[in-house]
Amino acid sequence: MPDRHREVKPKYTSERNIPGAFEGETVTRRRMMGLSVQAAGLATVAAFTLPALGFAIGPLFSREPFDWQPVGPPSDFPTDTYVVKIVTLVQGIGEAGKSIAYMRKRDPAIDTEPEDQYNKFVALSSRCMHLGCPVRYSAPAERFICPCHGGVYDFRGVPTGGPPVRPLDRFYTRLNPATGLVELGPRYSVNSELHRFSPRDPGEPLDGIGQYLYPKRFSTSVLPNS
Ligand code: FES
């Protein structure tokens, strides 16, 4: 029910006996000034924060481009040890964008994860999954060793000692029928059962709740439709 005792304010400032009011004016000049100052303040804050925000979160939604990189003929790759191949991880920045991949031919006797067109050749990243130091393959021990904090990985890149939280990342590989060369694609991460996940950073586990605590980012490379 409407409140009959409530006083209805006149619409026009002149009817409210406000000194200096103009005829037909509905908002006082004091209030108008206040609203203008607030609007100017908001515009100034937006002018500073929106570009910074865009700069900060924009890269999260961009897709990293990648090229399939030829690394040699299939005969280059044995099944019982690794060969070193140089890969370009970031285009256009010269040597700083390059890294090492440890590669070999898939051996069904030990590579028990499901086979598909992208893992007929195994390519392991040399980046330790503790804090990112470069690991080194020791052929006599058939182990990858990290010199920084003693991380040890077995022949398949699965951690067997030290602080690394997940197996070494991998790269998609394929045999290009047009050139007859093995090619390296984008990096991906794996959990302890070698299931594929989009790339994560070192120190981010992918087993159990870890895969939800460290979800994939939009800024990772995607496989082309090939
Ligand atoms: S960075 Fe490799 S064990 Fe710490």
Residues whose N, C-alpha, C, O or C-beta is under 5 A from the ligand:
A	BS01	FES	C128 H130 L131 G132 C133 C146 C148 H149 G150 G151
